[in-house]
Amino acid sequence: MKSTKTALGFFFALLPILYCGGLVYYFVGVPGRMRSSLPLPSGATDGIMKELGPTVIGLGAFGILFALMFVLKVMRAATGRTARTPAAKVEIDEGEPFDADAALARYMARKAAGEVDEPVAPTPASTGGGFGRKGV
């Protein structure tokens, strides 16, 4: 199963490289194709390559980017590293289960002893009561 997944991953990683390469090959050959198929003057096809130059450069850049990602995928497969690292395992001490009644009793004892501060209610803003309230 893992080898099939790896092979499919390689195949789908090669698709954008082949697509960009095919477009670069096609656009670089456009002036030659136009000379043979259309009856144009000899200098008319030179402007086409000037116009397609940025397209060819951009496609080449994307092709190189996709090729680098493919190389990283091959290197990961060769070293056996996965794309995701496993999360750190947290060990939980399960010696004593949590007792809600005991926690509430401890809180109430501290509150009675005065160790717990009483929550302070927020005061409304002086300009109209705060967020979402209509000022009077």
KAWO-V565284 format. One line per field, one symbol per residue. ss: DSSP state (h for helix, s for strand, l for the rest). phi: phi as a letter, one per 40 degrees, with the letter a starting at -180 (. if undefined). A space follows every 10 residues. Layout:
ss=???
phi=???
This chain:
ss=lhhhhhhhhh hhhhhhhhhh hhhhhhhhlh hhhhhhhlll lllllhhhhh hhhhhhhhhh hhhhhhhhhh hhhhhhhhhl llllllllll lllllllllh hhhhhhhhhh hhhlllllll llllllllll llllll
phi=.ccccccccc ccccdccccc cccccccccc ccccccbbcb cccccccccc ccdccccccc cccccccccc cccccccccg cccbcccccb cbcbcbccbc cccccccccc cccgcbcccc cccccccihh cgbccb
